[in-house]
Amino acid sequence: MNVQLPNLSRPVESLAPDLLGCLLRTQIEGGEVVVRITEVEAYGGELDPASHAYGGRTQRNSVMFGPPGHLYVYHSYGLHWCVNVTTGQEGDASAVLLRAGEVIEGEWLARARRGERATARNLARGPGNFGQALGLSSEHYGLNLLSDGPVQLRPRTSAIGPVCRGPRVGVSRADDWPWRWWLEGELSVSAYRKAAKRS
């Protein structure tokens, strides 16, 4: 069993599936939550029409242009904080969106953040719920996930099963790119939703 993280400096489309089964750990607000990643999406740099970096560097996406292994957190639709891991060579502006996961430690704290009505399956199912269960927000933007800080990316602790691949969810550009990967049979994987095309 390989107990090392994958090389995050690789091209995003080859790296993304290797993050499945890895762990994201937060130690914030007085408690620890650990989520096992079960679904991811790859977003390339300035050549990917669905990427936040497509139009070039901005204040919002600047961390994507930096070194790999940092946290890119952004507000989606003014409601949810979505969580990404920066990848590739510095200047490439690529990142992997962590779409879903299974809470394996700190369920009580994740449930307090998500609400008592959230089931174990749904605690970190979907990118907004993923970020909420872990307690992540804009104040964690840019953190180094490979350090001993409050948010850490950790390697798999067990082997994973079959990996499935398909189009990205909820994007209206480059929606046919098969840059989403998930663990087959995992209940925490989010439902596929095709976005309306932009005119």
C-alpha positions in Angstrom: 0.0 0.0 0.0 1.5 3.3 -1.1 1.3 5.8 1.8 2.6 8.8 -0.1 0.5 11.5 -1.7 0.5 11.6 -5.5 2.8 14.0 -7.2 0.7 17.2 -7.4 2.9 18.9 -10.0 1.6 16.6 -12.7 -1.0 17.6 -15.4 -4.4 18.0 -13.7 -6.2 15.5 -15.9 -3.8 12.7 -15.0 -3.5 13.6 -11.3 -7.1 14.2 -10.4 -8.2 10.5 -10.1 -5.2 9.8 -7.9 -6.7 12.0 -5.3 -9.6 9.6 -4.8 -9.3 7.9 -1.5 -7.0 10.5 -0.1 -8.0 12.3 3.0 -8.6 16.0 3.8 -8.3 16.9 7.4 -9.2 20.1 9.2 -8.4 21.1 12.7 -10.4 24.3 13.2 -13.1 25.6 15.5 -11.9 23.3 18.3 -12.4 20.0 16.5 -11.1 17.6 13.9 -12.9 16.4 10.8 -11.4 14.0 8.3 -13.1 13.3 4.9 -12.1 10.5 2.5 -12.4 11.9 -1.0 -14.8 10.0 -3.3 -15.4 12.3 -6.2 -13.2 14.9 -8.0 -13.2 17.2 -11.1 -10.2 18.5 -13.0 -10.0 22.1 -14.1 -7.2 23.2 -16.4 -5.7 26.6 -16.9 -6.3 29.3 -19.4 -7.2 26.8 -22.2 -10.1 25.2 -20.2 -13.3 27.2 -20.9 -14.8 25.9 -17.6 -11.9 26.9 -15.5 -11.8 30.0 -13.3 -8.4 30.7 -14.9 -9.8 30.8 -18.4 -9.8 34.6 -18.5 -6.3 34.9 -16.9 -5.1 35.8 -13.5 -7.5 37.7 -11.1 -7.5 38.3 -7.4 -10.0 35.5 -7.0 -8.0 32.8 -8.8 -4.4 33.9 -8.1 -3.6 30.9 -5.9 -4.3 28.7 -9.0 -1.2 30.2 -10.6 1.0 29.4 -7.7 2.7 26.2 -6.6 0.7 23.0 -6.3 -0.7 21.7 -3.0 -2.5 24.8 -1.9 -6.1 25.4 -1.1 -8.3 27.3 -3.5 -11.6 28.1 -1.9 -14.3 30.1 -3.7 -17.9 31.1 -3.0 -20.4 29.4 -5.4 -23.7 31.2 -6.1 -23.2 33.2 -3.0 -24.1 30.2 -0.9 -21.4 27.6 -0.6 -17.6 27.4 -0.2 -16.1 25.0 -2.7 -12.8 23.4 -2.1 -10.0 22.8 -4.6 -6.4 21.6 -4.5 -4.0 23.5 -6.8 -1.9 21.3 -9.1 0.6 21.3 -12.0 3.6 23.4 -12.5 3.7 26.9 -11.1 2.0 29.2 -13.6 -0.2 26.5 -15.0 -3.3 27.6 -13.0 -4.9 24.2 -12.7 -6.8 22.7 -9.8 -8.9 19.7 -8.7 -12.4 20.4 -7.3 -13.2 18.1 -4.4 -16.8 17.2 -5.1 -17.7 14.7 -2.5 -16.4 12.6 0.3 -17.1 10.3 3.3 -16.7 11.7 6.8 -14.6 9.2 8.6 -13.6 11.2 11.7 -15.4 14.0 13.5 -18.9 13.2 12.3 -20.4 15.0 15.3 -18.7 18.3 14.3 -19.5 17.8 10.6 -23.2 17.2 11.6 -23.2 20.3 13.8 -22.1 22.4 10.8 -24.4 20.7 8.3 -27.5 20.3 10.5 -29.1 17.4 12.3 -31.2 16.5 9.3 -28.1 15.6 7.2 -27.6 11.9 6.9 -24.1 10.3 7.1 -24.3 9.8 3.3 -25.0 13.5 2.7 -22.6 15.1 5.2 -20.0 15.8 2.5 -21.9 14.9 -0.7 -21.6 17.7 -3.2 -18.9 20.4 -3.3 -20.8 22.9 -1.0 -21.5 20.3 1.6 -17.9 19.0 1.4 -16.6 22.5 2.3 -19.2 23.1 5.0 -18.6 19.7 6.7 -14.9 20.6 7.0 -15.6 24.1 8.2 -13.8 25.7 5.3 -14.3 29.3 4.0 -12.4 32.2 2.5 -10.2 32.6 5.6 -8.5 29.3 4.5 -7.8 30.5 1.0 -4.2 29.7 -0.1 -3.3 27.5 2.8 -0.5 25.0 2.2 -2.1 21.5 2.3 1.3 19.8 2.6 2.3 21.5 5.8 1.4 20.9 9.5 -1.3 23.6 9.4 -5.0 23.4 10.2 -5.9 21.9 6.8 -3.9 18.9 5.5 -4.1 16.7 2.5 -3.1 13.1 3.5 -2.5 9.9 1.5 -4.9 7.0 1.3 -5.0 4.7 4.2 -6.5 1.8 2.3 -6.8 0.5 -1.3 -9.7 1.9 -3.4 -12.1 0.1 -5.7 -13.0 0.7 -9.3 -12.8 4.3 -10.6 -15.5 5.7 -12.9 -15.1 8.6 -15.3 -17.6 11.0 -16.9 -18.4 14.6 -17.8 -18.1 17.4 -15.3 -21.2 18.5 -13.4 -23.1 21.8 -13.7 -20.7 23.5 -16.1 -22.0 25.1 -19.3 -18.7 25.3 -21.2 -16.6 22.2 -22.1 -19.3 20.2 -20.4 -18.4 17.2 -22.6 -14.9 16.9 -21.2 -14.7 13.6 -19.2 -12.8 15.2 -16.4 -14.9 14.0 -13.4 -13.9 10.8 -11.6 -15.6 9.0 -8.7 -15.3 5.8 -6.7 -17.8 3.2 -8.0 -20.5 2.3 -5.5 -19.7 5.1 -3.0 -23.0 6.5 -1.6 -21.4 9.9 -1.0 -20.9 10.6 -4.7 -23.1 13.4 -5.9 -25.7 13.1 -8.6 -24.9 14.1 -12.2 -26.5 17.4 -13.2 -26.1 18.9 -16.7 -26.0 22.7 -16.7 -28.0 24.8 -19.2 -25.9 26.1 -22.1 -24.8 29.7 -22.1 -25.9 31.7 -25.0 
